[in-house]
Amino acid sequence: MTGPNGSQSRPPVVPATIRVRDEGADLPHTSSPVLPGLAHLTRALAGAAHLPGTPGVLVTLDPTLKADAVAGVDACTHTPRIILGTDLLHQENPDQLTMVVAHEIAHHVLDHDAEPGARVWSTLTSALFLLSLGALFLAAPRWIVVAATDAALAVHLIGRLAATRASRRQELAADAHAVRLLDAIGRNGRATLTACLATLPAASRWHRLIGWMLDSHPSPAMRLRHLATDHR
């Protein structure tokens, strides 16, 4: 944000407050009776999380996310931000919203990257593709062009697998920390997460066999197994 003299300024954010706004225009959800409870829940979880150096948490509603959520950082204030799909305000099980908010705050606490390691692998892949194009332009032997292209494709695939594996580990770690945050505010975190996961659709057979390797999120069954073995 820019001040009157052209300098960069940031609006003050009251400590331990929660602001909720809609991304879409004229959405009816801003008057939802769920919002006061959402603000109270987020304040309690942010307090339990002891987020370092952060004056608050900004909760944004986005109808395009439907029943999903994303953790991020506000561009102007650098405040931790949780973007919630508006469908989450109308779930039959209120624990679903509770678990999602705790899970996204856990991502902030654990300082998770939205795309872990993606930049390194992308840079390496681009360099190899440029090498193959350069070899082609310089009329290098065909085997050099083919080798460079194959190497770029291999690095891209390895990078994708490494990134999705890191993302799945982040999701499992966020689950575990969300359970501890809920326990800290007097909720039964393990029971809440178990109940929420039980409502999710099971993974397809293809996903169970090989598709899970390309998925950035673990299946409900995988999350339940990790929850059962996490005793911290």
Phi and psi in degrees as a GROMACS rama.xvg file:
@    title "Ramachandran Plot"
@    xaxis  label "Phi"
@    yaxis  label "Psi"
@TYPE xy
-111.641  132.832  THR-2
-79.9873  178.458  GLY-3
-63.9562  -26.9986  PRO-4
-96.9983  14.0858  ASN-5
87.5879  -4.41524  GLY-6
-81.2057  158.045  SER-7
-79.2868  128.859  GLN-8
-132.75  153.914  SER-9
-120.444  132.532  ARG-10
-67.6305  143.103  PRO-11
-68.3718  146.313  PRO-12
-121.163  125.777  VAL-13
-67.4987  131.305  VAL-14
-56.7837  144.712  PRO-15
57.5312  31.9857  ALA-16
-109.542  166.307  THR-17
-133.212  128.339  ILE-18
-113.998  133.402  ARG-19
-121.169  127.174  VAL-20
-142.122  159.524  ARG-21
-94.5755  138.7  ASP-22
-77.2262  -33.8985  GLU-23
-85.6516  165.976  GLY-24
-90.9782  138.533  ALA-25
53.9533  43.5466  ASP-26
-83.4088  141.554  LEU-27
-76.2034  -9.43117  PRO-28
-75.812  -14.1625  HIS-29
-64.6148  -22.9142  THR-30
-99.0264  14.3882  SER-31
-62.1694  136.13  SER-32
-65.5689  -10.6032  PRO-33
-74.6153  -25.1315  VAL-34
-61.5642  -43.2671  LEU-35
-58.2587  -41.6478  PRO-36
-66.3234  -35.3461  GLY-37
-64.4836  -42.2955  LEU-38
-63.008  -43.6992  ALA-39
-63.6475  -43.8706  HIS-40
-61.7427  -44.8133  LEU-41
-66.7183  -39.8387  THR-42
-60.5815  -44.524  ARG-43
-64.1699  -44.5293  ALA-44
-68.8006  -39.5849  LEU-45
-64.0988  -36.3525  ALA-46
-67.283  -40.9994  GLY-47
-67.7105  -29.098  ALA-48
-77.1262  -22.4467  ALA-49
52.5442  50.3571  HIS-50
-60.0937  121.263  LEU-51
-72.2968  130.855  PRO-52
66.4813  23.5615  GLY-53
-118.746  131.202  THR-54
-82.7763  -7.93831  PRO-55
173.771  -172.68  GLY-56
-129.776  131.521  VAL-57
-100.973  121.718  LEU-58
-104.944  123.985  VAL-59
-116.624  137.366  THR-60
-99.4814  131.768  LEU-61
-134.782  112.804  ASP-62
-65.7389  -22.7269  PRO-63
-71.233  -19.6442  THR-64
-81.1577  -14.0461  LEU-65
56.2182  -108.079  LYS-66
-106.568  19.9189  ALA-67
-101.932  174.995  ASP-68
-150.542  155.759  ALA-69
-140.08  139.19  VAL-70
-95.8114  139.909  ALA-71
-156.98  -165.929  GLY-72
-131.725  133.105  VAL-73
-64.8076  131.628  ASP-74
-65.4627  -34.656  ALA-75
-82.7992  -47.0872  CYS-76
-100.818  -10.0144  THR-77
59.053  25.9295  HIS-78
-80.8543  139.78  THR-79
-53.6266  135.473  PRO-80
-128.596  139.236  ARG-81
-121.957  121.044  ILE-82
-101.965  117.041  ILE-83
-108.8  137.148  LEU-84
-69.4364  138.016  GLY-85
-65.2693  -21.3128  THR-86
-63.8624  -22.694  ASP-87
-66.0973  -21.0554  LEU-88
-76.2335  -9.00623  LEU-89
-126.118  27.8955  HIS-90
-74.7879  143.714  GLN-91
-63.9268  -35.1549  GLU-92
-98.5777  109.585  ASN-93
-63.3862  -19.9997  PRO-94
-64.9684  -22.6175  ASP-95
-61.574  -47.463  GLN-96
-65.4263  -40.6233  LEU-97
-58.4113  -46.3071  THR-98
-68.7821  -38.4117  MET-99
-63.752  -45.3281  VAL-100
-62.7897  -44.8267  VAL-101
-61.9395  -41.2324  ALA-102
-64.2785  -43.6841  HIS-103
-70.8352  -36.1758  GLU-104
-65.3393  -36.1347  ILE-105
-61.0732  -37.8239  ALA-106
-58.5234  -41.165  HIS-107
-65.3248  -44.8611  HIS-108
-60.2051  -41.5942  VAL-109
-85.0006  0.416755  LEU-110
55.9612  49.2703  ASP-111
-78.6511  142.043  HIS-112
-86.7881  139.056  ASP-113
-63.8538  -33.3045  ALA-114
-133.892  79.0246  GLU-115
-59.5938  122.387  PRO-116
74.3532  -0.54316  GLY-117
-64.8553  -37.1597  ALA-118
-64.797  -41.0459  ARG-119
-63.7135  -48.4788  VAL-120
-66.1813  -36.6761  TRP-121
-65.4775  -40.84  SER-122
-64.1541  -43.3889  THR-123
-65.591  -41.6174  LEU-124
-62.0706  -44.7903  THR-125
-61.2738  -40.0791  SER-126
-63.3982  -40.1359  ALA-127
-70.2526  -37.7171  LEU-128
-64.7135  -39.7887  PHE-129
-64.2497  -36.3196  LEU-130
-63.3489  -43.4258  LEU-131
-66.4647  -38.4171  SER-132
-66.4634  -40.1714  LEU-133
-63.3119  -41.3498  GLY-134
-64.0753  -38.7228  ALA-135
-66.2171  -42.2561  LEU-136
-64.507  -36.6104  PHE-137
-86.6025  8.23462  LEU-138
57.205  42.2544  ALA-139
-71.3937  163.508  ALA-140
-53.0557  145.499  PRO-141
-58.9844  -35.0953  ARG-142
-64.5765  -29.4834  TRP-143
-69.5443  -43.5387  ILE-144
-62.0072  -46.1861  VAL-145
-64.1671  -42.515  VAL-146
-63.6466  -43.1402  ALA-147
-65.9132  -40.3338  ALA-148
-66.1552  -45.079  THR-149
-61.8548  -39.203  ASP-150
-64.4288  -40.4394  ALA-151
-63.7761  -43.1465  ALA-152
-64.8876  -39.9107  LEU-153
-65.2133  -43.6056  ALA-154
-64.1248  -39.4724  VAL-155
-60.9915  -45.177  HIS-156
-65.696  -44.3757  LEU-157
-62.3539  -41.4094  ILE-158
-63.0356  -40.1534  GLY-159
-63.7184  -44.7433  ARG-160
-64.433  -39.9924  LEU-161
-66.5877  -40.7277  ALA-162
-67.2815  -42.7724  ALA-163
-68.5464  -35.0043  THR-164
-64.5032  -43.9374  ARG-165
-63.8708  -38.2415  ALA-166
-65.8444  -41.1322  SER-167
-62.8874  -39.5592  ARG-168
-65.1705  -36.655  ARG-169
-64.3354  -41.063  GLN-170
-63.4401  -41.9714  GLU-171
-66.6293  -39.1713  LEU-172
-65.5219  -38.5666  ALA-173
-65.6194  -38.0618  ALA-174
-57.7216  -49.9736  ASP-175
-62.3073  -41.7288  ALA-176
-73.0454  -33.4758  HIS-177
-61.8669  -38.2431  ALA-178
-60.3347  -43.7605  VAL-179
-67.2035  -37.2118  ARG-180
-64.6313  -43.0966  LEU-181
-65.0892  -40.2857  LEU-182
-59.5479  -37.1495  ASP-183
-68.1136  -24.5351  ALA-184
-103.732  15.8426  ILE-185
90.2087  9.35274  GLY-186
-98.6347  153.805  ARG-187
-85.1505  95.4788  ASN-188
-63.124  -43.5633  GLY-189
-64.5963  -43.0189  ARG-190
-67.6175  -37.5653  ALA-191
-64.8582  -46.0204  THR-192
-66.2367  -42.1216  LEU-193
-60.5884  -43.413  THR-194
-65.0571  -38.9859  ALA-195
-68.4371  -42.9401  CYS-196
-66.1267  -30.5026  LEU-197
-66.0814  -21.2036  ALA-198
-88.3722  -9.61767  THR-199
-81.5777  147.516  LEU-200
-67.9905  144.654  PRO-201
-70.3649  152.587  ALA-202
-69.1024  150.141  ALA-203
-71.2127  166.5  SER-204
-62.489  -41.7092  ARG-205
-60.6121  -41.2547  TRP-206
-64.6943  -40.5905  HIS-207
-66.2763  -33.6553  ARG-208
-77.1838  -50.4216  LEU-209
-144.226  -24.7064  ILE-210
-61.66  -27.337  GLY-211
-61.1897  -25.5619  TRP-212
-68.3984  -24.3556  MET-213
-100.411  0.579849  LEU-214
-94.2455  133.503  ASP-215
-78.5847  -11.1027  SER-216
-120.887  138.283  HIS-217
-70.5854  154.716  PRO-218
-70.2202  160.356  SER-219
-54.5504  -39.4351  PRO-220
-63.8528  -41.6697  ALA-221
-64.4221  -39.2175  MET-222
-66.6307  -38.683  ARG-223
-66.4563  -40.1142  LEU-224
-63.6661  -42.0335  ARG-225
-66.0521  -38.7153  HIS-226
-62.5763  -38.4967  LEU-227
-68.8489  -26.2444  ALA-228
-99.6351  -5.20893  THR-229
-89.9609  115.482  ASP-230
-118.577  17.8265  HIS-231
